[in-house]
């Protein structure tokens, strides 16, 4: 079978997954990775094959590529662990590993899509109106990395789980797992894989509960949003006779503390990359229903840009300052940007699968490609001839975005095939058929 349309500088990243597959499956995997990068239209399996140019008598039958997702013997967990190793190239060893956790809804149409059901659409829903959509909900764990040449952070997905509703699990005779329970599983898996590294998990209030907090490994801390009406307690008193108490006296809730005019102090912080001045109150307390006897540090925030009401963050790491807590929590937003790019540019919502295995394997390829594209650009891609920032008379960028990274990877793949005189395979060097097909069909 002819070699895949991969940029030579991108090949080492793909080869890092060779141990996850058999030799035939790895050949299929390489063509799928190439097609996923080059595909301009819908990222269905057949659309990816057309973009990869892997159609014809010299290639495998198209059913082989469908079977790769459906029945091939490979484990997504192994793929994730190899992806973690690649992502950690961008995280200095002396720094803690920042991890963002969130879920996203992948919209689908068609009642025969496997494992799909009606889910609340968090982006379209408001307090006054709840919007539901048919599709898949994915719980994603992403490592946040800083790319200096882009002057920004990126959230690179490494673990993911498909959430099934309780009704669907009952219908399919499956054990129902909450999103928070899936999150706890992924955190424990990452913590076990990196026992010598400190990990800080960033999540919103939906994941700030006992299912996650009480299951944190020893090398993992948590920063998230608390509730303004949280029931807080003082630590259990010491040196008392009788049965030891598990918690101390009841303390004022964050909302009650916020109503008092005393104790506020101004703090200059960077919120989502922009300087801002907020008022804060910081204190330590037990949130017993969430963490049991574990002491948390709380930071009440007033004047958060874009927030009309007071807010409160908390962390399990009592060594962190209020400024660090606020600025670190703001990095969580990068996973929302990742979801937007994965859906809009890599077809995260496009695969139409009708078997459980295919559903759990196909869409995550978009998340995997997202992470690999950023890694490639940050390590070697920014030095390739195709690396440039899009600039037009009506639109000028100063630093690369993910769109520029993906465009650079596509240019490099086609440049090496069509323009490089030292291309190892002269028979396909001047073949522009796949490029013309991609341009004409839009995929």
VEXZA-570974 format. One line per 3 residues: number of its first residue (from 1); their letters; for each residue x, z, y of N, C-alpha, C. Coordinates in steps of 0.02 Angstrom, whole numbers. Atoms other than C-alpha are relative to their C-alpha. Layout:
NUM) a) X:Z:Y:X:Z:Y:X:Z:Y; ...
This chain:
1) xxx) 43:0:-60:0:0:0:44:0:62; -41:3:-60:70:-45:173:4:68:35; -10:-64:-34:137:95:281:-52:10:54
4) xxx) 52:-14:-49:17:181:401:23:-14:71; -15:15:-71:7:144:587:15:65:38; -20:-62:-33:94:305:638:61:-13:43
7) xxx) -60:3:-41:216:319:781:57:36:-37; -55:-32:37:388:357:704:14:72:21; -13:-68:-23:408:511:813:-55:48:-20
10) xxx) 56:-42:22:239:574:749:2:13:-75; -3:-4:73:282:549:565:23:68:-25; -22:-65:25:380:714:544:-56:53:1
13) xxx) 55:-48:-2:225:812:596:-49:-11:-58; 46:16:55:119:721:467:32:17:-67; -36:-14:62:252:739:332:1:74:-16
16) xxx) 0:-72:11:246:927:356:-58:23:-44; 58:-16:42:80:923:261:5:-29:-70; -6:34:65:147:829:110:-11:48:-58
19) xxx) 7:-49:55:153:987:4:-72:20:-13; 71:-18:9:-35:1009:27:-38:-49:-44; 35:53:35:-78:849:-66:40:-27:-58
22) xxx) -35:41:49:-38:747:-219:26:-62:34; -29:60:-31:60:587:-188:-53:-51:20; 52:47:-21:-94:472:-190:-42:26:58
25) xxx) 41:-28:-54:-193:590:-80:38:2:65; -39:-1:-61:-50:605:43:4:-69:32; 3:68:-27:-46:415:62:-66:-10:38
28) xxx) 65:6:-32:-231:421:102:-2:41:65; -2:-45:-58:-204:567:222:37:-33:58; -38:31:-53:-73:471:321:-40:-56:35
31) xxx) 40:53:-31:-188:321:348:-58:29:40; 55:-31:-37:-331:435:399:25:31:65; -27:-29:-62:-220:525:525:14:-55:51
34) xxx) -13:55:-45:-164:359:598:-65:-28:29; 64:27:-24:-342:295:608:-36:47:47; 35:-48:-44:-407:454:686:30:-1:70
37) xxx) -33:4:-66:-279:440:826:-19:-64:36; 10:66:-31:-309:254:857:-73:-18:10; 71:17:-5:-498:254:839:-27:10:71
40) xxx) 28:-4:-68:-586:217:1004:-75:10:0; 72:-8:4:-765:224:943:-19:61:-40; 23:-56:41:-861:335:823:49:15:-56
43) xxx) -49:-20:50:-746:433:709:-33:15:-66; 22:-5:69:-838:404:547:58:-21:-44; -55:18:45:-731:375:392:13:-75:3
46) xxx) -10:73:-3:-762:187:399:27:-21:68; -27:15:-66:-729:185:587:74:15:4; -70:-18:1:-564:273:559:41:-51:-41
49) xxx) -35:50:41:-517:148:422:11:-64:39; -8:60:-40:-548:1:538:55:9:52; -51:-12:-51:-442:80:674:70:2:-31
52) xxx) -65:-4:34:-302:110:548:21:-67:-29; -15:64:31:-311:-69:487:7:4:-75; -7:-12:72:-324:1:310:-58:-31:-39
55) xxx) 56:35:32:-453:-127:255:27:-67:-27; -23:63:29:-416:-270:136:28:9:-69; -23:-3:69:-347:-313:-35:65:39:-9
58) xxx) -63:-36:7:-178:-232:1:-9:75:4; 12:-71:-8:-258:-63:33:-47:26:-54; 46:-31:47:-357:59:-71:-72:-19:17
61) xxx) 71:11:-12:-543:32:-92:-26:53:48; 25:-48:-51:-641:115:49:-29:63:-32; 28:-59:33:-723:232:-77:54:54:-13
64) xxx) -54:-48:10:-552:313:-105:7:47:60; -6:-41:-60:-551:373:75:-59:48:6; 57:-46:2:-726:446:56:12:55:-52
67) xxx) -12:-50:52:-674:533:-106:54:50:22; -51:-46:-26:-525:608:-13:-33:62:30; 36:-56:-30:-648:717:82:-48:33:-48
70) xxx) 54:-24:43:-776:736:-56:25:37:-62; -18:-29:64:-686:772:-219:75:9:-11; -72:-5:11:-497:762:-196:22:73:-4
73) xxx) -24:-68:13:-399:915:-253:50:22:53; -43:-30:-51:-330:990:-93:-38:55:35; 30:-60:-29:-361:1151:2:11:0:75
76) xxx) -4:-1:-73:-400:1160:187:39:61:24; -37:-60:-20:-326:1336:193:76:-14:3; -71:17:-1:-154:1266:149:17:-45:59
79) xxx) -10:42:-59:-172:1134:284:4:44:63; 0:-44:-58:-211:1272:410:65:39:5; -62:-39:-1:-60:1376:360:60:-43:20
82) xxx) -54:45:-22:56:1226:379:-7:-17:74; 12:14:-71:-24:1190:548:23:59:42; -23:-60:-36:12:1370:603:76:-4:10
85) xxx) -73:4:-5:198:1343:566:20:-50:55; -17:50:-50:199:1187:675:-17:24:71; 20:-25:-66:105:1269:819:49:52:26
88) xxx) -45:-54:-21:226:1416:821:65:-25:29; -58:28:-35:363:1297:878:-7:7:75; 12:-4:-71:283:1314:1049:-9:72:25
91) xxx) 8:-71:-19:273:1505:1048:66:36:-10; -64:-36:7:436:1599:1084:-7:60:-46; 3:-54:49:477:1728:950:-9:68:32
94) xxx) 4:-66:-31:488:1871:1074:-68:11:34; 65:-7:-33:313:1840:1143:-55:11:-51; 57:-7:46:149:1896:1065:-38:-66:-8
97) xxx) 38:61:13:39:1761:989:-71:11:26; 67:-5:-28:-119:1737:1092:-47:-45:-41; 47:36:43:-269:1684:988:-70:5:30
100) xxx) 69:2:-25:-439:1630:1054:-47:-15:-58; 51:10:52:-594:1639:944:-66:-15:33; 67:16:-25:-761:1557:978:-34:-47:-49
103) xxx) 36:48:42:-894:1449:898:-28:-56:43; 26:57:-36:-960:1279:947:-50:-37:-44; 52:37:36:-1111:1175:899:16:-74:1
106) xxx) -8:72:6:-1082:1000:835:-67:-33:-12; 67:31:5:-1240:898:867:0:-55:-53; 9:53:49:-1302:786:727:-72:-23:0
109) xxx) 67:26:10:-1452:677:693:-6:-19:-74; 10:16:70:-1529:644:523:-7:62:-42; 14:-61:39:-1606:772:407:39:2:-65
112) xxx) -38:0:63:-1494:720:261:72:22:10; -67:-25:-12:-1335:784:344:7:68:-35; -7:-61:40:-1272:920:227:19:60:43
115) xxx) -15:-65:-31:-1268:1102:284:-22:4:73; 24:-2:-70:-1352:1059:451:-65:40:4; 62:-36:-13:-1491:1164:525:-8:8:75
118) xxx) 12:-10:-72:-1565:1215:692:40:60:24; -40:-54:-29:-1449:1319:800:-11:3:75; 4:-9:-73:-1456:1389:975:59:-35:32
121) xxx) -52:34:-38:-1360:1280:1097:20:44:58; -22:-48:-50:-1259:1403:1200:14:-33:67; -17:34:-63:-1209:1272:1330:-62:-17:40
124) xxx) 61:21:-35:-1387:1218:1371:-50:56:9; 48:-56:-4:-1478:1383:1346:13:43:62; -4:-47:-56:-1514:1500:1491:-40:62:-19
127) xxx) 39:-61:13:-1593:1672:1504:-75:-16:-1; 71:17:-4:-1759:1590:1545:-22:-49:-54; 19:52:48:-1753:1449:1417:55:-6:-53
130) xxx) -46:7:56:-1674:1439:1245:-7:-71:-29; 0:68:26:-1625:1266:1182:31:0:-69; -25:6:68:-1602:1226:998:17:-73:-15
133) xxx) -19:67:21:-1514:1077:919:17:1:-74; -16:10:71:-1491:1011:743:74:-17:-7; -70:15:8:-1313:1013:683:38:53:-38
136) xxx) -46:-48:32:-1164:1116:623:30:46:52; -36:-49:-42:-1091:1273:699:66:16:-33; -67:-14:25:-904:1295:679:29:60:37
139) xxx) -37:-56:-28:-811:1458:707:74:-18:-3; -68:27:-5:-636:1414:766:47:53:27; -54:-44:-23:-476:1515:786:56:-46:24
142) xxx) -50:44:-30:-349:1434:903:57:41:30; -59:-32:-30:-172:1485:953:11:-30:69; -9:23:-69:-144:1474:1141:75:-8:13
145) xxx) -71:14:-15:21:1393:1191:6:-23:72; -14:23:-68:100:1359:1359:46:-60:-4; -40:61:-2:165:1183:1390:28:-6:71
148) xxx) -27:-1:-68:284:1195:1540:-5:-66:38; 1:64:-35:289:1009:1579:-70:-18:24; 69:10:-23:98:1011:1595:-23:55:48
151) xxx) 15:-57:-43:100:1176:1690:-68:32:-17; 63:-29:20:-47:1238:1588:4:23:-73; 6:-23:69:-101:1319:1425:-49:-44:-38
154) xxx) 45:36:45:-184:1235:1276:-17:46:-58; 23:-37:59:-286:1314:1135:1:-48:-59; -10:45:57:-230:1233:972:-34:29:-62
157) xxx) 36:-26:59:-353:1257:827:45:1:-62; -38:-5:63:-274:1317:664:-44:22:-58; 47:-19:53:-418:1396:566:-70:-15:24
160) xxx) 70:15:-18:-602:1351:560:-44:15:-60; 48:-14:52:-756:1399:461:-68:-30:20; 67:27:-12:-925:1313:444:-51:56:-10
163) xxx) 51:-51:3:-1065:1434:483:-66:-29:-27; 66:20:27:-1225:1418:381:-51:54:17; 52:-48:-18:-1387:1499:436:-21:40:-61
166) xxx) 23:-43:54:-1462:1638:333:-53:-35:-43; 52:38:36:-1609:1527:287:32:-52:-46; -33:51:40:-1493:1389:225:38:32:-58
169) xxx) -36:-34:54:-1386:1512:124:-48:22:-55; 50:-20:50:-1542:1578:39:-23:-60:-40; 22:61:34:-1597:1401:-2:53:-26:-48
172) xxx) -55:25:42:-1425:1355:-73:30:54:-45; -23:-56:41:-1402:1523:-160:73:17:16; -66:-18:-23:-1248:1564:-57:0:70:31
175) xxx) -8:-64:-34:-1182:1728:10:2:-13:75; 3:11:-72:-1226:1735:195:55:40:35; -51:-32:-40:-1083:1773:314:-15:-10:74
178) xxx) 9:6:-72:-1105:1811:497:62:-33:31; -57:30:-35:-994:1724:624:56:51:9; -51:-51:-10:-906:1888:656:37:16:-64
181) xxx) -33:-11:64:-871:1911:471:49:-57:-16; -46:56:9:-795:1737:463:61:8:45; -55:-12:-47:-691:1780:616:49:52:-27
184) xxx) -43:-53:29:-627:1939:533:42:-28:-57; -38:30:55:-576:1837:380:59:-41:27; -54:43:-28:-476:1713:485:54:42:33
187) xxx) -50:-43:-33:-392:1851:586:44:34:-52; -39:-32:53:-340:1942:428:47:-50:-33; -43:51:31:-273:1779:355:60:-15:44
190) xxx) -55:14:-46:-169:1744:510:47:60:4; -42:-59:-2:-108:1923:519:43:8:-61; -39:-5:62:-54:1919:337:55:-53:-3
193) xxx) -50:54:1:37:1753:363:57:14:49; -51:-14:-51:132:1822:514:7:76:9; -1:-73:-3:162:2006:474:49:29:51
196) xxx) -51:-25:-46:313:2021:590:-15:-17:73; 18:20:-69:226:1949:744:-59:41:25; 57:-32:-31:110:2036:865:-50:-52:21
199) xxx) 53:48:-14:-56:1946:883:-52:33:45; 53:-24:-45:-182:1968:1024:-58:-48:-3; 61:41:7:-358:1904:991:-41:5:63
202) xxx) 41:3:-60:-462:1849:1140:-68:-28:-19; 67:22:18:-650:1835:1121:-51:28:49; 53:-24:-45:-812:1854:1217:-40:55:-34
205) xxx) 37:-58:23:-943:1989:1192:-32:-10:-68; 32:13:64:-1019:1903:1039:44:23:-58; -46:-19:54:-863:1950:938:30:69:11
208) xxx) -24:-68:-14:-833:2122:1013:-46:50:-36; 41:-46:39:-913:2221:872:39:27:-58; -35:-35:53:-871:2327:722:24:-48:-55
211) xxx) -20:46:53:-863:2178:601:70:-27:12; -66:26:-18:-709:2116:694:50:56:14; -47:-51:-24:-631:2270:775:24:45:-57
214) xxx) -20:-47:53:-633:2385:623:41:-33:-55; -37:36:52:-554:2249:514:66:-29:26; -62:27:-28:-406:2210:628:60:24:-40
217) xxx) -63:-22:32:-237:2211:538:42:41:48; -42:-45:-40:-102:2329:600:37:-37:55; -39:37:-50:-11:2191:695:-44:-41:47
220) xxx) 47:39:-41:-166:2126:784:-35:45:50; 38:-34:-52:-241:2184:950:-56:-46:24; 59:37:-21:-403:2130:1032:-12:12:74
223) xxx) 23:-4:-70:-455:2092:1211:-65:-39:4; 65:33:-4:-637:2052:1244:-45:32:52; 49:-27:-46:-791:2086:1346:-41:54:-35
226) xxx) 42:-54:25:-885:2248:1321:-69:-6:31; 67:-3:-30:-1062:2295:1370:0:51:57; 4:-48:-56:-1103:2378:1534:-38:63:-20
229) xxx) 37:-59:22:-1219:2496:1439:30:29:-64; -33:-24:61:-1093:2536:1302:-1:77:-3; 0:-73:11:-1107:2713:1229:72:22:-12
232) xxx) -71:-20:3:-936:2790:1263:6:75:-10; -12:-70:15:-862:2955:1207:73:17:14; -68:-25:-7:-709:3060:1239:30:7:-70
235) xxx) -30:-12:66:-582:3080:1098:-21:67:-29; 21:-63:32:-621:3215:972:47:56:21; -42:-56:-22:-559:3387:1031:42:26:-58
238) xxx) -44:-28:50:-413:3465:940:0:76:4; -9:-73:1:-372:3645:894:-66:37:5; 63:-36:2:-549:3698:855:-14:18:-73
241) xxx) 16:-23:68:-613:3794:705:-60:-38:-26; 57:32:30:-739:3727:583:14:-73:-16; -5:70:19:-773:3549:532:24:-41:60
244) xxx) -25:39:-58:-672:3428:642:-51:-52:22; 47:48:-28:-776:3321:757:31:-70:-2; -24:68:3:-764:3132:745:2:-32:70
247) xxx) -2:25:-68:-792:3106:931:-14:57:47; 9:-52:-49:-794:3206:1090:-66:-6:38; 61:0:-40:-921:3227:1228:-18:-70:23
250) xxx) 24:65:-25:-1027:3081:1288:25:-12:71; -27:18:-65:-950:2991:1437:-48:-49:35; 42:49:-36:-1035:2888:1573:14:-71:-25
253) xxx) -8:69:20:-1064:2707:1524:35:-39:56; -30:40:-54:-973:2568:1620:-49:-13:57; 49:11:-53:-1135:2534:1715:-7:61:45
256) xxx) 5:-62:-40:-1147:2717:1769:63:10:42; -62:-6:-39:-965:2718:1822:1:-50:58; -1:51:-52:-990:2557:1920:-45:18:59
259) xxx) 46:-20:-54:-1133:2635:2020:33:49:48; -35:-48:-44:-1014:2766:2089:47:-38:46; -44:33:-50:-920:2716:2247:72:26:-4
262) xxx) -67:-29:4:-770:2823:2199:40:-33:-57; -45:22:53:-620:2766:2099:17:-74:0; -14:72:-1:-621:2581:2143:68:-11:35
265) xxx) -61:21:-33:-456:2500:2186:7:-76:-4; -7:73:-2:-411:2323:2236:60:-22:-41; -53:27:43:-305:2215:2123:5:-75:10
268) xxx) -12:72:-8:-227:2045:2152:17:-29:-68; -10:29:67:-241:1939:1994:-7:-75:3; 9:72:8:-236:1760:1935:-56:-11:-51
271) xxx) 58:11:43:-405:1710:1864:-9:-75:-10; 3:71:18:-410:1542:1774:48:-41:42; -52:36:-35:-250:1494:1864:-5:3:75
274) xxx) 8:-4:-73:-312:1536:2039:5:73:23; -6:-69:-23:-265:1692:2139:-67:26:26; 62:-31:-22:-407:1813:2174:12:75:8
277) xxx) -2:-72:-9:-432:1991:2234:-65:30:-25; 59:-32:28:-551:2100:2133:8:75:7; -1:-73:3:-598:2283:2127:-8:21:-72
280) xxx) 2:-21:70:-571:2376:1965:-4:76:-6; -6:-69:23:-593:2543:1878:25:-3:-72; -29:1:68:-486:2575:1723:-3:70:-29
283) xxx) 4:-64:34:-509:2714:1596:5:-11:-75; -3:3:73:-486:2753:1411:-58:40:-29; 57:-34:32:-629:2802:1295:-10:-27:-69
286) xxx) 21:24:65:-701:2787:1121:-65:-40:7; 64:37:8:-831:2651:1090:-15:7:-74; 1:-21:70:-878:2735:928:-36:-50:-45
289) xxx) 39:45:43:-1006:2611:863:40:-63:-17; -40:60:11:-876:2471:876:67:17:-34; -67:-14:25:-708:2552:842:10:66:-35
292) xxx) -8:-65:31:-744:2721:766:42:46:43; -43:-46:-38:-609:2844:818:57:-33:36; -54:36:-35:-498:2709:894:-12:0:75
295) xxx) 5:-4:-73:-465:2731:1080:9:-70:30; -4:64:-35:-496:2580:1192:16:11:74; -9:0:-72:-443:2541:1370:-51:-47:31
298) xxx) 53:39:-33:-586:2480:1481:21:-15:72; -12:20:-70:-574:2386:1646:-66:-28:27; 60:25:-34:-730:2370:1753:22:-43:59
301) xxx) -23:49:-51:-716:2220:1869:-58:-16:46; 49:18:-51:-810:2189:2030:31:-55:44; -26:55:-41:-793:2027:2128:33:-55:-40
304) xxx) -27:54:42:-747:1915:1981:-28:-66:26; 25:63:-27:-757:1738:2052:-50:-34:-46; 53:32:39:-918:1655:1994:-46:48:-34
307) xxx) 43:-50:31:-993:1819:1931:-35:40:54; 38:-39:-49:-1132:1899:2031:0:74:-16; 5:-69:22:-1135:2059:1929:70:26:-20
310) xxx) -61:-31:25:-1000:2182:1879:9:-18:-74; -16:15:69:-912:2148:1715:49:51:-26; -46:-48:29:-808:2251:1594:36:-31:-59
313) xxx) -41:22:55:-664:2206:1479:28:61:-35; -32:-55:36:-583:2313:1345:54:-28:-46; -53:20:46:-430:2309:1234:18:57:-46
316) xxx) -25:-50:47:-361:2399:1083:72:20:15; -70:-13:-17:-185:2395:1159:2:43:63; 1:-46:-57:-170:2548:1271:62:-8:44
319) xxx) -59:11:-40:-1:2487:1336:-10:-53:54; 12:55:-47:-78:2343:1434:-27:27:66; 25:-17:-67:-107:2357:1621:-65:-38:14
322) xxx) 61:36:-17:-273:2307:1700:12:-73:19; -15:68:-20:-193:2153:1776:14:-44:-61; -15:39:60:-125:2096:1608:-62:-12:-42
325) xxx) 62:7:38:-292:2127:1524:-43:-56:29; 42:50:-32:-386:2020:1651:30:-70:-7; -32:66:1:-261:1878:1659:6:-28:-71
328) xxx) -4:23:70:-239:1871:1470:-68:-21:-25; 67:18:22:-426:1869:1439:-21:-68:26; 18:65:-30:-443:1719:1555:26:-59:-40
331) xxx) -26:54:42:-339:1617:1432:-51:-21:-53; 51:16:50:-489:1623:1315:-37:-64:17; 38:59:-21:-570:1484:1417:30:-65:-26
334) xxx) -33:61:23:-443:1359:1350:-32:-27:-64; 32:25:61:-537:1350:1185:-62:-40:16; 58:40:-21:-689:1284:1278:22:-70:19
337) xxx) -28:66:-17:-581:1143:1346:17:-38:-63; -16:32:64:-521:1108:1169:-62:-29:-32; 62:25:30:-700:1091:1107:-23:-63:37
340) xxx) 21:58:-39:-740:970:1249:42:-61:-17; -44:57:15:-589:860:1212:-10:-23:-72; 8:18:70:-614:865:1023:-65:-39:-11
343) xxx) 63:36:7:-794:808:1042:0:-67:37; 3:60:-42:-769:681:1181:51:-52:-16; -56:48:10:-604:602:1129:21:-8:-72
346) xxx) -22:4:70:-580:637:944:-59:-1:-50; 58:9:44:-757:621:876:-16:58:-46; 13:-59:40:-779:799:814:-72:0:-28
349) xxx) 70:0:21:-968:771:802:-21:-63:-38; 19:66:27:-962:595:728:-10:-4:-75; 8:10:73:-939:614:538:-70:17:-24
352) xxx) 67:-8:27:-1102:596:443:7:12:-76; -15:-15:70:-1073:686:277:-61:29:-36; 58:-21:39:-1197:720:137:20:44:-59
355) xxx) -22:-48:51:-1093:834:24:34:58:35; -28:-60:-30:-1033:1010:57:75:-6:12; -73:6:-8:-848:973:28:18:-46:57
358) xxx) -15:48:-53:-850:822:143:-15:29:69; 17:-31:-64:-936:920:282:55:48:21; -50:-51:-17:-807:1060:275:69:-28:12
361) xxx) -67:28:-7:-659:940:274:5:-54:54; -6:59:-42:-701:790:383:4:16:74; 0:-15:-72:-746:856:556:61:39:22
364) xxx) -61:-36:-21:-599:980:559:61:-44:10; -57:45:-12:-482:829:555:9:-11:75; -6:9:-73:-522:808:740:37:59:31
367) xxx) -35:-59:-26:-464:987:773:74:-2:-19; -70:5:22:-306:958:671:38:-51:42; -32:51:-41:-268:797:766:12:25:72
370) xxx) -8:-29:-67:-294:889:931:65:41:3; -59:-43:0:-163:1019:886:64:-40:-8; -60:40:12:-39:891:820:18:-43:60
373) xxx) -13:41:-59:-57:781:974:36:40:54; -32:-43:-51:-13:925:1091:70:19:-22; -66:-18:25:132:979:980:48:-59:8
376) xxx) -42:60:-6:199:800:974:21:-13:72; -16:15:-70:189:776:1162:47:53:29; -40:-54:-28:265:946:1202:71:0:-27
379) xxx) -67:-1:30:413:922:1084:38:-65:10; -36:63:-5:458:737:1081:-39:-54:38; 41:53:-28:313:634:1147:10:-13:74
382) xxx) -8:8:-72:346:666:1332:61:-42:18; -60:40:-13:512:573:1314:-8:-73:-23; 10:68:24:438:414:1238:-20:-46:57
385) xxx) 17:47:-53:413:255:1340:-75:-2:18; 72:3:-14:224:268:1323:-28:61:35; 23:-62:-32:215:440:1403:-2:-8:75
388) xxx) 9:3:-72:146:424:1577:-68:27:19; 62:-29:-25:10:501:1682:-43:-54:31; 45:51:-27:-141:394:1722:-6:8:76
391) xxx) 5:-1:-73:-144:348:1906:-33:-64:24; 37:57:-27:-264:236:1999:-9:10:75; 9:-8:-73:-300:202:2184:-51:54:17
394) xxx) 53:-48:-15:-454:313:2171:10:67:-36; -9:-60:40:-381:446:2054:73:9:-16; -70:-13:11:-209:525:2046:9:69:-32
397) xxx) -16:-63:33:-146:659:1926:71:20:16; -68:-25:-11:5:768:1950:33:22:-65; -27:-22:65:25:834:1771:-41:-32:-55
400) xxx) 37:30:55:-25:763:1601:-56:45:-26; 55:-34:33:-190:811:1521:-1:-22:-73; 4:21:69:-242:794:1340:-14:-74:-6
403) xxx) 14:72:1:-309:620:1378:64:-40:6; -65:35:-7:-135:567:1434:42:8:-63; -38:-11:62:-57:644:1278:-24:-47:-54
406) xxx) 29:43:51:-176:549:1164:16:-73:14; -16:70:-19:-150:387:1260:73:-15:-13; -71:10:13:39:409:1247:13:-9:-74
409) xxx) -9:6:72:27:434:1059:-25:-68:-25; 25:66:20:-78:277:1042:47:-56:22; -47:50:-24:41:175:1149:63:-2:-44
412) xxx) -61:-4:40:189:235:1047:-11:-31:-69; 14:28:66:105:188:883:-1:-76:3; 3:73:-5:67:11:942:66:-30:24
415) xxx) -63:27:-25:232:-11:1034:51:-7:-56; -48:2:54:334:30:881:-17:-57:-49; 20:52:48:233:-92:776:10:-70:28
418) xxx) 2:68:-28:225:-240:896:61:-19:41; -52:17:-48:373:-227:1015:70:21:-22; -66:-25:19:514:-137:926:36:-51:-46
421) xxx) -34:49:42:640:-267:860:31:30:-63; -31:-33:57:709:-138:739:-52:29:-48; 52:-25:44:542:-107:652:19:-13:-73
424) xxx) -23:8:69:578:-78:467:-38:-52:-41; 40:47:39:438:-190:406:-15:-61:43; 7:59:-43:456:-363:484:-64:-38:-14
427) xxx) 59:38:16:304:-431:394:-60:20:42; 58:-23:-38:182:-325:493:17:10:74; -20:-16:-68:281:-310:655:-41:-37:52
430) xxx) 34:39:-50:193:-451:746:-75:-8:-14; 70:5:16:22:-425:668:-41:41:51; 41:-34:-51:-98:-385:810:-73:3:-22
433) xxx) 69:2:22:-255:-403:704:-34:68:6; 33:-65:-7:-291:-215:692:-12:19:73; 8:-16:-71:-263:-196:880:-57:-40:30
436) xxx) 55:41:-26:-379:-342:920:-67:23:-27; 62:-25:28:-510:-275:800:-23:64:34; 17:-64:-33:-502:-103:881:-26:-12:70
439) xxx) 21:15:-69:-517:-176:1056:-69:-33:0; 63:37:1:-661:-291:1007:-58:43:-23; 55:-39:29:-762:-168:903:-7:68:33
442) xx) 3:-66:-32:-723:-14:1008:15:56:-48; -16:-52:48:-659:80:857:42:-27:-56
